[in-house]
Amino acid sequence: MRKVVLTAGLMLVLAGCQVQSEEDMIEGSIRNTLSNQGNIQEVEITKQDQDNFSGFAVVRDANGQNNRLNCNARRNAEKGSNFDWHCLPTIDEATLTNVENAIRRDLSQRGNVTQVEMTRQDDSNMTGFAELQDSSGNQYRSSCTARRERETSANFDWRCGPAEPAGAAAPPAGGDDGKDGK
């Protein structure tokens, strides 16, 4: 009798070890997939409803910089208990600064760049402006946008439209396309 009780008890213990929560399974999948991008510092996923989870991951890259990614997971309706997930790098202050610096470098070829200001719209888009001053002292303002190159990329393509005069002078011709060079 003792042998049956121990065997049943051992089976219950082993069964308990094999049960993982959906959060744990998603976090494990994210850790495994993102590990090729660097050292995984943290993955935190929270259930939003029966079919959706959201959270974040922090990955330390080869340069020692921690990069935060926003993550979402959705139950795959065709596969039942499987989840499709994606993690997208966030637009943080460092990302904004990198894009602003890239715009400043490129536009400085046309004149004195007095200000570049970009604002996060979502994790793939930024909007803002650049102000330039020509050799005559005329001020111009250009609307700028930046869009993530592709969903998982940390790089952005940016564009500043034709400059509008701050006064009555005519604007310089054309806009600029650029990349942040990251």
Backbone bond lengths (Angstrom), bond angles and torsions (degrees), N, CA, C in turn:
res aa  C-N    CA-C-N  psi(-1)  N-CA   C-N-CA  omega(-1)  CA-C   N-CA-C  phi
1 M - - - 1.459 - - 1.524 111.07 -
2 R 1.309 116.24 -40.33 1.460 120.69 -178.05 1.526 110.39 -60.76
3 K 1.334 117.87 -38.47 1.449 122.46 -179.36 1.537 110.66 -62.37
4 V 1.313 118.79 -40.91 1.464 123.00 179.10 1.522 110.86 -65.28
5 V 1.332 117.38 -42.43 1.463 121.64 -179.72 1.525 110.43 -64.40
6 L 1.332 117.79 -44.10 1.461 121.01 179.07 1.520 111.09 -65.39
7 T 1.318 115.95 -41.42 1.454 119.84 179.32 1.522 110.40 -64.58
8 A 1.307 117.34 -44.46 1.467 120.59 178.52 1.524 110.23 -64.95
9 G 1.335 116.18 -40.58 1.464 119.94 178.05 1.521 111.61 -64.39
10 L 1.331 116.65 -41.92 1.458 121.37 178.11 1.523 110.53 -63.82
11 M 1.308 116.83 -40.43 1.465 120.49 178.40 1.525 111.18 -63.52
12 L 1.332 116.81 -39.86 1.468 119.96 178.03 1.525 111.21 -65.27
13 V 1.335 116.74 -41.57 1.464 120.49 178.50 1.519 110.10 -63.08
14 L 1.330 118.13 -47.07 1.456 121.67 179.25 1.524 111.80 -62.98
15 A 1.296 116.99 -40.09 1.467 120.66 178.55 1.521 109.76 -63.26
16 G 1.324 117.75 -40.36 1.459 121.77 178.75 1.513 111.95 -64.54
17 C 1.331 118.11 -33.69 1.462 122.12 179.56 1.524 111.51 -71.83
18 Q 1.312 116.79 -26.81 1.454 120.12 -176.35 1.528 112.76 -86.38
19 V 1.304 118.24 -13.46 1.456 121.08 -178.55 1.529 108.92 -83.26
20 Q 1.309 115.62 119.53 1.457 121.37 177.29 1.515 108.32 -115.95
21 S 1.314 115.32 144.39 1.460 118.39 175.75 1.531 108.98 -72.76
22 E 1.311 115.60 161.07 1.464 119.61 177.34 1.525 110.14 -61.16
23 E 1.339 116.61 -37.98 1.463 120.18 177.74 1.526 110.35 -59.25
24 D 1.332 116.74 -46.42 1.464 121.03 -179.28 1.530 111.38 -62.65
25 M 1.330 116.63 -40.85 1.468 119.90 179.70 1.527 111.04 -64.57
26 I 1.333 116.86 -43.95 1.465 120.68 179.85 1.528 109.85 -65.67
27 E 1.339 116.95 -45.33 1.466 120.71 179.31 1.528 110.80 -60.19
28 G 1.332 116.97 -41.03 1.465 120.75 178.35 1.517 112.18 -63.54
29 S 1.315 116.13 -41.92 1.464 120.81 178.37 1.526 110.47 -63.70
30 I 1.327 116.51 -42.77 1.467 120.75 178.48 1.531 109.79 -63.10
31 R 1.334 117.26 -46.55 1.473 120.97 179.14 1.532 110.95 -56.86
32 N 1.329 116.23 -48.06 1.463 120.23 -178.33 1.522 111.76 -61.94
33 T 1.313 117.11 -44.08 1.458 120.69 -176.50 1.528 111.65 -71.71
34 L 1.333 117.47 -42.40 1.465 120.02 -177.18 1.528 113.83 -79.02
35 S 1.320 117.95 -10.74 1.467 120.33 -176.55 1.530 112.28 -61.06
36 N 1.335 118.48 -22.55 1.467 120.09 177.44 1.536 111.96 -75.14
37 Q 1.336 117.72 -9.82 1.465 121.61 178.98 1.523 112.00 -94.00
38 G 1.326 117.39 -11.57 1.459 120.47 -179.69 1.512 111.15 153.20
39 N 1.322 115.32 -164.39 1.458 122.79 -179.06 1.529 109.35 -85.10
40 I 1.315 117.48 117.85 1.463 121.80 -178.45 1.524 108.72 -72.60
41 Q 1.320 116.78 117.89 1.455 122.56 -179.82 1.523 111.36 -88.28
42 E 1.327 115.88 -39.38 1.464 119.89 -175.44 1.521 109.63 -162.73
43 V 1.321 115.63 143.26 1.464 122.90 170.67 1.517 106.10 -136.70
44 E 1.309 116.63 126.09 1.466 121.48 -178.78 1.529 108.62 -135.75
45 I 1.316 116.22 116.17 1.463 122.29 -179.86 1.528 108.61 -121.58
46 T 1.328 116.53 136.22 1.462 122.32 -179.71 1.528 109.55 -125.94
47 K 1.301 115.25 138.27 1.465 121.21 179.09 1.528 109.67 -70.90
48 Q 1.323 115.99 128.06 1.466 121.73 177.33 1.529 110.88 -95.11
49 D 1.319 115.24 -42.90 1.465 122.66 174.21 1.529 107.02 -156.45
50 Q 1.287 118.12 -171.69 1.466 121.96 -174.31 1.528 112.82 -56.32
51 D 1.322 117.65 -32.19 1.462 120.98 -173.11 1.522 114.60 -114.56
52 N 1.327 118.83 -2.08 1.461 120.90 -173.42 1.524 112.33 -132.71
53 F 1.329 114.58 140.87 1.452 122.95 177.05 1.524 107.71 -132.66
54 S 1.315 116.69 152.16 1.457 120.04 174.15 1.518 108.89 -144.93
55 G 1.316 115.56 161.30 1.454 120.65 179.97 1.506 111.08 170.63
56 F 1.331 115.81 -147.57 1.459 120.04 -176.51 1.516 110.18 -152.47
57 A 1.326 113.87 165.92 1.464 122.40 172.72 1.519 106.86 -136.42
58 V 1.326 116.07 148.29 1.459 121.89 175.11 1.523 106.96 -122.10
59 V 1.348 115.73 123.54 1.457 122.10 -177.96 1.529 108.54 -120.61
60 R 1.328 117.18 126.06 1.470 121.01 175.01 1.519 107.50 -89.16
61 D 1.341 116.20 120.52 1.463 120.38 -177.71 1.525 111.32 -82.21
62 A 1.340 116.21 -179.42 1.461 121.99 -177.27 1.529 112.63 -62.59
63 N 1.339 117.33 -22.79 1.469 121.58 178.89 1.526 112.19 -86.87
64 G 1.335 116.86 1.02 1.456 120.96 179.20 1.513 114.29 84.67
65 Q 1.326 117.53 7.88 1.463 121.41 -179.66 1.523 110.17 -90.80
66 N 1.336 116.60 132.55 1.461 120.98 174.99 1.519 109.36 -81.33
67 N 1.319 115.87 129.85 1.461 122.01 178.93 1.521 108.39 -118.94
68 R 1.322 115.64 126.71 1.460 121.31 -179.47 1.524 109.33 -95.19
69 L 1.321 115.02 138.03 1.459 122.23 177.21 1.517 108.27 -124.48
70 N 1.319 117.11 136.01 1.461 121.34 172.19 1.522 107.91 -86.56
71 C 1.328 116.07 133.82 1.463 120.57 -175.03 1.526 110.91 -121.96
72 N 1.321 115.35 142.92 1.463 122.50 174.82 1.516 108.55 -135.11
73 A 1.319 115.91 142.82 1.463 121.26 176.91 1.520 108.46 -132.48
74 R 1.318 114.99 141.20 1.462 121.54 179.39 1.520 108.52 -133.14
75 R 1.328 115.01 136.92 1.465 119.99 179.10 1.523 108.65 -61.19
76 N 1.321 115.37 133.76 1.457 121.46 177.21 1.522 107.22 -81.47
77 A 1.325 117.28 111.16 1.466 122.28 -174.49 1.528 112.00 -59.77
78 E 1.328 117.51 -32.21 1.459 120.92 -178.50 1.518 112.37 -76.05
79 K 1.336 117.46 -28.22 1.459 120.87 -174.70 1.519 112.94 -107.85
80 G 1.315 118.88 3.34 1.461 122.77 173.56 1.513 115.73 69.82
81 S 1.329 117.59 -84.25 1.461 119.83 -174.56 1.525 112.89 -92.69
82 N 1.318 118.71 -1.39 1.460 121.39 177.97 1.522 110.80 -86.72
83 F 1.328 114.72 153.39 1.460 120.96 -179.47 1.523 110.23 -124.32
84 D 1.320 115.16 139.85 1.458 121.56 170.80 1.519 105.88 -97.79
85 W 1.315 117.48 130.23 1.458 120.16 -178.52 1.524 109.91 -133.99
86 H 1.311 114.99 159.09 1.460 121.29 171.56 1.524 108.70 -147.63
87 C 1.308 114.73 147.56 1.457 122.17 176.97 1.518 107.97 -123.41
88 L 1.298 116.26 130.90 1.458 122.34 -175.03 1.525 109.38 -121.01
89 P 1.339 117.69 129.44 1.467 118.86 178.21 1.524 110.60 -57.42
90 T 1.308 115.78 137.89 1.462 120.03 179.98 1.516 110.48 -79.66
91 I 1.304 115.59 156.22 1.455 120.66 170.74 1.519 105.95 -93.08
92 D 1.333 114.49 104.93 1.461 120.68 179.49 1.535 108.79 -108.10
93 E 1.315 116.14 -174.43 1.468 120.80 -177.66 1.529 111.37 -61.08
94 A 1.330 117.48 -39.07 1.466 120.68 179.80 1.533 110.76 -64.55
95 T 1.322 117.66 -39.93 1.465 121.51 178.59 1.522 110.48 -65.13
96 L 1.329 116.58 -45.11 1.465 120.24 177.36 1.526 110.54 -57.96
97 T 1.319 116.86 -45.70 1.463 121.84 -179.16 1.523 111.06 -62.50
98 N 1.340 117.75 -42.42 1.471 120.57 178.37 1.517 112.02 -60.22
99 V 1.324 117.18 -43.80 1.473 120.51 179.49 1.525 110.11 -67.96
100 E 1.325 117.38 -43.29 1.472 120.48 177.69 1.524 111.12 -58.98
101 N 1.328 117.38 -42.10 1.464 121.08 179.18 1.521 112.17 -65.83
102 A 1.340 117.38 -38.25 1.462 121.35 177.70 1.532 109.92 -64.49
103 I 1.318 117.08 -43.18 1.468 121.22 178.11 1.527 109.39 -62.75
104 R 1.331 116.38 -46.73 1.471 121.39 -179.43 1.533 110.90 -58.36
105 R 1.340 117.36 -46.35 1.471 121.30 179.93 1.519 111.19 -58.84
106 D 1.326 116.60 -47.32 1.459 120.22 -176.01 1.530 111.72 -69.06
107 L 1.328 116.60 -46.06 1.471 119.70 -177.32 1.524 112.50 -71.55
108 S 1.318 118.72 -19.80 1.469 120.70 -179.79 1.526 111.41 -64.81
109 Q 1.319 117.86 -15.01 1.462 121.66 175.54 1.527 111.54 -71.91
110 R 1.334 117.47 -18.67 1.474 121.74 -179.14 1.513 112.73 -100.45
111 G 1.308 117.25 -15.89 1.461 119.82 -177.69 1.515 110.53 168.22
112 N 1.307 114.57 -175.30 1.456 121.09 178.85 1.530 109.31 -77.77
113 V 1.320 117.18 116.89 1.461 121.64 178.93 1.525 107.01 -85.26
114 T 1.324 116.54 115.12 1.462 120.05 -177.22 1.523 112.86 -92.57
115 Q 1.330 116.82 -24.37 1.463 119.42 -179.94 1.520 110.69 -162.96
116 V 1.339 116.00 140.77 1.462 122.87 170.37 1.518 105.86 -133.66
117 E 1.307 116.26 128.30 1.473 121.44 -177.92 1.525 108.85 -136.87
118 M 1.352 116.30 116.48 1.457 121.12 177.53 1.525 108.89 -117.51
119 T 1.347 115.50 148.51 1.457 122.56 -178.80 1.521 109.18 -130.30
120 R 1.319 115.77 138.12 1.454 121.64 177.95 1.522 109.97 -68.11
121 Q 1.335 117.07 131.09 1.460 122.36 172.88 1.528 110.09 -99.26
122 D 1.331 115.80 -45.76 1.467 124.21 173.46 1.521 105.75 -157.22
123 D 1.322 119.41 -169.92 1.462 120.48 -175.41 1.527 114.07 -75.16
124 S 1.315 117.69 1.75 1.461 120.34 177.60 1.520 113.42 -125.27
125 N 1.330 118.85 -7.02 1.465 120.79 -173.00 1.522 112.58 -138.29
126 M 1.345 113.69 144.43 1.459 122.32 173.72 1.524 108.15 -133.61
127 T 1.311 116.24 152.29 1.460 121.52 172.47 1.518 108.02 -134.38
128 G 1.315 115.17 160.76 1.457 118.60 178.35 1.513 111.04 172.45
129 F 1.339 115.38 -149.72 1.458 120.65 -177.08 1.517 110.24 -153.40
130 A 1.339 113.69 164.00 1.462 121.90 171.98 1.521 106.88 -131.97
131 E 1.321 116.14 139.56 1.462 121.22 175.63 1.521 108.71 -113.98
132 L 1.332 114.55 132.36 1.453 121.36 -179.20 1.521 110.13 -124.12
133 Q 1.327 114.93 156.08 1.461 121.29 175.26 1.520 106.67 -128.67
134 D 1.348 116.78 125.67 1.463 119.49 179.43 1.528 110.45 -82.11
135 S 1.328 116.37 178.98 1.468 121.23 -176.28 1.524 112.96 -64.74
136 S 1.332 117.52 -19.01 1.476 121.59 178.27 1.526 111.74 -89.19
137 G 1.318 117.29 -2.76 1.457 120.86 -179.99 1.519 114.32 91.16
138 N 1.347 117.48 2.75 1.464 120.77 178.57 1.530 109.73 -72.88
139 Q 1.332 116.18 137.79 1.464 122.54 -179.69 1.532 110.28 -98.42
140 Y 1.329 115.75 137.77 1.455 121.92 178.20 1.530 108.71 -132.58
141 R 1.321 114.84 147.84 1.466 121.05 178.28 1.520 108.58 -125.44
142 S 1.319 115.96 135.34 1.451 122.29 -177.50 1.528 108.98 -125.29
143 S 1.329 117.61 132.35 1.459 121.15 174.63 1.519 108.56 -77.08
144 C 1.345 116.14 139.92 1.466 121.08 -177.17 1.530 110.13 -128.67
145 T 1.316 114.61 148.52 1.456 121.49 172.48 1.522 108.48 -133.31
146 A 1.307 116.27 153.48 1.468 121.94 174.42 1.520 107.37 -138.70
147 R 1.324 114.96 136.57 1.467 121.62 -178.68 1.526 108.44 -131.89
148 R 1.323 115.58 137.92 1.463 120.61 178.09 1.526 109.09 -57.40
149 E 1.340 116.74 135.68 1.469 121.41 -178.52 1.519 112.45 -57.02
150 R 1.317 116.56 -47.30 1.469 122.67 175.25 1.519 106.44 -150.65
151 E 1.303 117.29 166.25 1.463 122.10 -168.82 1.519 114.48 -53.19
152 T 1.322 118.77 -40.32 1.461 120.11 -175.73 1.525 113.64 -98.73
153 S 1.309 117.49 2.47 1.459 121.28 -176.06 1.529 112.27 -80.98
154 A 1.326 115.17 150.78 1.464 120.90 173.32 1.529 110.11 -93.70
155 N 1.331 117.95 -3.81 1.459 122.79 -177.80 1.524 111.65 -94.31
156 F 1.335 114.34 152.18 1.454 120.86 -178.46 1.521 110.92 -127.69
157 D 1.335 115.96 140.51 1.454 121.81 167.91 1.518 105.96 -92.53
158 W 1.297 117.20 136.73 1.461 119.83 -178.93 1.520 109.98 -129.13
159 R 1.308 114.64 159.67 1.464 121.88 178.64 1.516 107.92 -148.18
160 C 1.322 114.48 134.60 1.459 121.22 171.21 1.515 106.69 -115.73
161 G 1.312 116.66 126.04 1.456 122.20 -176.63 1.515 112.19 -73.60
162 P 1.307 115.72 -176.81 1.458 120.06 178.22 1.527 110.52 -57.23
163 A 1.306 114.87 139.89 1.461 120.43 -179.00 1.520 110.37 -74.29
164 E 1.307 116.14 137.38 1.461 123.22 175.77 1.527 108.12 -100.32
165 P 1.303 117.05 136.76 1.459 117.97 -179.73 1.525 112.23 -68.12
166 A 1.322 114.89 142.87 1.457 119.85 174.96 1.522 109.44 -77.56
167 G 1.348 116.11 -26.72 1.468 121.74 177.61 1.514 109.34 -114.58
168 A 1.325 116.69 -141.18 1.459 121.59 -177.43 1.517 113.37 -96.12
169 A 1.335 119.48 -3.37 1.458 121.86 -177.59 1.526 110.58 -72.33
170 A 1.338 116.00 156.60 1.467 121.16 179.50 1.526 109.76 -75.72
171 P 1.340 117.75 145.42 1.463 120.61 -178.78 1.526 111.48 -75.40
172 P 1.330 117.43 156.42 1.458 119.85 172.69 1.526 109.87 -67.25
173 A 1.310 117.88 154.49 1.462 121.63 -175.89 1.513 112.65 -72.98
174 G 1.345 114.95 147.34 1.458 123.23 167.79 1.514 116.51 75.36
175 G 1.319 113.24 165.91 1.451 122.12 174.65 1.517 108.53 -114.48
176 D 1.291 117.09 -174.22 1.457 121.50 -179.74 1.513 110.08 -131.50
177 D 1.309 115.07 144.39 1.461 122.38 169.83 1.509 106.45 -111.08
178 G 1.299 116.28 146.74 1.451 117.94 178.72 1.497 112.34 -160.98
179 K 1.310 114.44 172.22 1.469 122.07 175.09 1.499 106.65 -125.33
180 D 1.291 115.85 152.47 1.453 119.28 -178.03 1.521 113.27 -73.94
181 G 1.315 116.87 -8.66 1.454 120.85 174.56 1.519 114.66 72.58
182 K 1.279 118.77 8.25 1.460 122.20 -179.91 1.489 111.16 -69.76
